[in-house]
């Protein structure tokens, strides 16, 4: 059993609880980490512990543990730590053979803090609001198109650039365009001074599931299983959200039990058509 200042800083019991037997090998590597890197690892492991499903005797694949914690140890971003914690939690299995999180970790490593925050802000709203029964299937293109979401540019950018040093216009193009380029948003998007209009992608839906600690959450199961999870330092929800392409029979519900009924959806459509005459009443 590895014993070090690194393990003491993180809490070996928690490390063992999250990683299983892999904790010994990881603990040996932690002895060479600086205090800064250990603090970042501790944050990731704490988030993984909070998101872990009750699976007695579970093991995290050693390759996954090393890749996630080595890469994450250099990042002190709260949201990145939360996503990595979800990947780590979702990798706990009986045999420790599931190494899919390695690929997702590398995808996260290729995102800037702004791009990751945009992903969280947008997909958290899809998770909270798309609790629709028998309306459409997010696993097919037509269903994802129906889930096209419009958000006030002013509100979105204000939350996006908070605590950053990036110009608002640059931040918006970098975040939305960047997510689309790597497949985390659909290629059909637009933004201007009034509205940001985006459509989810299968990859973006799956990544949000992993961040929640749900490995392999399919696009088909997203609307019923995804949760609007919060961070330790909570980021406010987006309030100026509408879904102009939802069918008339849809009932959009948030996870607090509130409902936006048919009349509200039709009002959203009328507002969208006033802003953009090209918005149709019917789903494509």
Legacy VTK file of the C-alpha trace (Angstrom):
# vtk DataFile Version 3.0
C-alpha trace
ASCII
DATASET POLYDATA
POINTS 284 float
0.000 0.000 0.000
1.409 3.367 -1.032
1.788 5.868 1.765
2.798 9.466 1.082
2.076 13.103 1.678
0.176 12.980 -1.599
-2.219 10.342 -0.300
-2.628 12.245 2.958
-3.474 15.432 1.037
-6.183 13.670 -0.962
-7.423 11.201 1.613
-6.388 7.646 0.910
-9.707 6.216 2.107
-11.565 8.276 -0.468
-9.017 7.438 -3.158
-9.461 3.749 -2.406
-13.258 4.098 -2.308
-13.329 5.690 -5.768
-10.559 3.788 -7.558
-10.614 0.428 -5.802
-7.347 -1.561 -6.019
-6.030 0.897 -8.618
-5.549 3.363 -5.748
-2.267 1.714 -4.735
-0.585 2.266 -8.100
-2.028 5.765 -8.426
-0.937 6.598 -4.883
2.646 5.713 -5.754
2.578 8.154 -8.676
1.115 10.909 -6.505
4.259 10.982 -4.380
5.953 12.878 -7.206
3.221 15.515 -7.594
3.570 19.103 -6.452
1.158 20.606 -3.933
-0.623 22.428 -6.762
-1.217 19.206 -8.714
-2.326 17.340 -5.591
-4.964 19.966 -4.845
-6.364 19.566 -8.345
-6.356 15.758 -8.090
-8.140 15.979 -4.739
-10.889 18.105 -6.311
-11.423 15.553 -9.103
-11.522 12.591 -6.703
-13.964 14.407 -4.415
-16.321 15.068 -7.321
-15.994 11.450 -8.481
-16.832 10.260 -4.976
-19.957 12.429 -4.921
-21.121 11.152 -8.336
-20.276 7.477 -7.905
-23.035 4.923 -8.090
-23.205 2.433 -5.248
-21.206 -0.454 -6.697
-19.467 -2.370 -3.948
-15.948 -3.490 -4.787
-15.856 -1.447 -8.009
-12.560 -0.825 -9.787
-11.468 2.020 -12.066
-9.356 0.921 -15.004
-5.751 1.826 -14.150
-5.139 3.451 -17.516
-8.223 5.617 -17.030
-7.134 6.646 -13.538
-3.630 7.619 -14.652
-4.746 9.543 -17.743
-7.562 11.438 -16.012
-5.618 12.373 -12.899
-2.348 13.161 -14.705
-4.075 15.471 -17.195
-6.457 16.925 -14.629
-3.716 17.653 -12.108
-2.535 20.559 -14.268
-5.966 22.232 -14.377
-7.486 24.209 -11.509
-10.761 24.942 -13.333
-13.751 23.955 -11.186
-15.930 22.871 -14.108
-13.180 20.763 -15.690
-12.641 19.021 -12.354
-16.364 18.298 -12.166
-16.475 16.781 -15.656
-13.359 14.682 -14.977
-14.901 13.549 -11.712
-17.925 12.353 -13.668
-15.690 10.425 -16.075
-13.901 8.799 -13.152
-17.178 7.906 -11.415
-18.619 6.480 -14.626
-15.565 4.260 -15.090
-16.139 2.225 -11.914
-16.956 -1.371 -12.898
-16.711 -4.808 -11.334
-13.660 -5.866 -13.354
-12.075 -2.494 -14.117
-11.908 -3.185 -17.854
-13.893 -0.194 -19.112
-11.393 2.329 -20.509
-13.798 4.442 -22.609
-13.190 7.468 -20.395
-9.664 7.763 -21.819
-11.133 8.960 -25.105
-13.509 11.361 -23.347
-10.639 12.697 -21.233
-8.686 13.507 -24.382
-11.762 15.234 -25.811
-11.979 17.401 -22.693
-8.257 18.165 -22.874
-8.857 19.680 -26.310
-11.450 22.159 -25.019
-10.820 25.595 -23.591
-12.473 26.625 -20.329
-14.917 28.791 -22.322
-15.911 25.945 -24.617
-16.469 23.596 -21.693
-18.562 26.198 -19.885
-20.685 26.708 -22.995
-21.233 22.952 -23.225
-22.339 22.850 -19.596
-24.643 25.868 -19.837
-26.417 24.546 -22.934
-26.667 20.835 -22.196
-27.753 21.473 -18.622
-30.800 23.257 -20.083
-31.519 20.394 -22.464
-31.231 17.967 -19.532
-33.532 20.044 -17.320
-36.196 20.935 -19.876
-36.497 18.079 -22.374
-38.531 15.790 -20.143
-41.041 15.113 -22.913
-43.131 11.959 -23.198
-43.648 10.474 -26.659
-42.609 13.540 -28.632
-39.402 12.766 -30.476
-36.225 10.747 -30.476
-32.914 12.507 -29.829
-31.125 9.585 -31.436
-32.240 10.707 -34.892
-31.496 13.951 -36.711
-35.132 15.027 -36.959
-35.540 14.678 -33.200
-32.423 16.681 -32.420
-33.570 19.375 -34.852
-36.838 19.607 -32.935
-34.729 20.208 -29.809
-33.118 23.312 -31.328
-32.797 25.836 -28.526
-32.744 29.617 -28.572
-31.120 31.629 -25.778
-30.707 35.348 -25.262
-27.217 36.294 -26.461
-26.887 38.887 -23.705
-27.656 36.429 -20.915
-25.578 33.617 -22.398
-22.473 35.719 -22.989
-22.708 37.335 -19.554
-22.524 33.931 -17.882
-19.955 32.626 -20.362
-17.323 35.331 -19.862
-17.695 35.735 -16.100
-14.245 35.474 -14.483
-12.570 35.312 -17.895
-10.424 37.847 -19.707
-11.911 37.284 -23.151
-13.881 39.816 -25.171
-17.592 38.955 -25.340
-17.744 38.732 -29.148
-14.592 36.637 -29.303
-15.866 34.370 -26.529
-19.136 33.641 -28.305
-17.578 32.735 -31.635
-14.815 30.719 -29.961
-17.200 28.742 -27.753
-20.086 27.988 -30.130
-18.013 27.594 -33.281
-15.432 25.526 -31.422
-17.974 23.111 -29.980
-19.500 22.629 -33.413
-16.116 21.961 -35.022
-15.374 19.087 -32.639
-18.877 17.637 -32.905
-20.170 18.695 -29.483
-22.863 20.846 -31.115
-24.627 20.327 -34.424
-23.108 22.189 -37.377
-26.352 24.150 -37.773
-25.988 27.072 -35.375
-26.281 30.850 -35.446
-25.752 33.798 -33.127
-26.164 37.557 -33.276
-26.744 40.411 -30.883
-30.131 39.015 -29.855
-30.104 35.222 -30.023
-27.927 32.156 -29.850
-29.556 29.251 -31.715
-28.030 25.799 -31.257
-28.918 22.139 -31.817
-27.552 19.252 -29.724
-25.322 16.552 -31.173
-25.074 12.879 -30.216
-21.492 13.378 -29.019
-22.446 16.410 -26.957
-25.324 14.532 -25.318
-23.068 11.568 -24.486
-20.362 13.790 -22.990
-22.884 15.441 -20.675
-23.989 11.982 -19.531
-20.408 11.005 -18.707
-19.891 14.297 -16.855
-22.913 13.374 -14.749
-21.325 9.988 -13.982
-23.588 8.029 -16.355
-21.385 6.054 -18.769
-22.816 5.380 -22.189
-25.926 7.530 -21.750
-27.429 7.318 -25.218
-29.062 10.162 -27.060
-32.265 8.132 -26.915
-32.172 8.024 -23.112
-30.986 11.582 -22.547
-34.392 13.209 -22.053
-35.424 10.740 -19.351
-32.126 10.112 -17.538
-29.958 13.228 -17.779
-29.940 15.507 -14.749
-29.276 19.226 -14.443
-26.353 18.656 -12.088
-24.876 21.579 -10.185
-21.305 22.474 -9.305
-19.842 23.144 -5.873
-19.657 26.785 -6.948
-23.014 26.956 -8.701
-23.367 28.656 -12.088
-26.822 30.248 -12.572
-29.253 28.565 -14.951
-30.187 30.183 -18.248
-33.675 31.680 -18.007
-34.310 33.113 -21.497
-34.677 29.730 -23.212
-37.150 28.703 -25.909
-37.636 25.739 -28.250
-39.165 27.099 -31.461
-39.271 23.787 -33.326
-41.059 21.616 -30.791
-44.353 20.115 -32.001
-47.551 21.636 -30.601
-48.338 18.613 -28.432
-45.030 18.895 -26.564
-45.011 19.770 -22.892
-41.632 21.050 -21.728
-40.992 20.488 -18.035
-38.068 21.458 -15.865
-36.902 19.186 -13.045
-38.549 21.290 -10.331
-41.949 20.246 -11.667
-42.773 23.514 -13.445
-44.396 23.284 -16.890
-44.418 25.337 -20.042
-47.673 24.283 -21.684
-48.799 24.450 -25.278
-49.829 28.110 -25.132
-46.352 29.054 -23.916
-44.683 27.044 -26.669
-46.872 28.731 -29.279
-45.987 32.121 -27.786
-42.309 31.231 -28.087
-42.856 30.335 -31.733
-44.597 33.615 -32.451
-41.700 35.497 -30.851
-39.197 33.449 -32.847
-41.046 34.103 -36.136
-41.049 37.814 -35.357
-37.279 37.695 -34.978
-36.710 35.297 -37.859
-39.458 34.806 -40.500
-37.702 31.611 -41.597
-38.687 29.754 -38.416
-41.428 27.245 -39.258
-44.456 26.284 -37.177
-43.877 22.609 -37.882
-40.914 20.439 -37.040
-38.843 19.627 -40.100
LINES 1 285
284 0 1 2 3 4 5 6 7 8 9 10 11 12 13 14 15 16 17 18 19 20 21 22 23 24 25 26 27 28 29 30 31 32 33 34 35 36 37 38 39 40 41 42 43 44 45 46 47 48 49 50 51 52 53 54 55 56 57 58 59 60 61 62 63 64 65 66 67 68 69 70 71 72 73 74 75 76 77 78 79 80 81 82 83 84 85 86 87 88 89 90 91 92 93 94 95 96 97 98 99 100 101 102 103 104 105 106 107 108 109 110 111 112 113 114 115 116 117 118 119 120 121 122 123 124 125 126 127 128 129 130 131 132 133 134 135 136 137 138 139 140 141 142 143 144 145 146 147 148 149 150 151 152 153 154 155 156 157 158 159 160 161 162 163 164 165 166 167 168 169 170 171 172 173 174 175 176 177 178 179 180 181 182 183 184 185 186 187 188 189 190 191 192 193 194 195 196 197 198 199 200 201 202 203 204 205 206 207 208 209 210 211 212 213 214 215 216 217 218 219 220 221 222 223 224 225 226 227 228 229 230 231 232 233 234 235 236 237 238 239 240 241 242 243 244 245 246 247 248 249 250 251 252 253 254 255 256 257 258 259 260 261 262 263 264 265 266 267 268 269 270 271 272 273 274 275 276 277 278 279 280 281 282 283
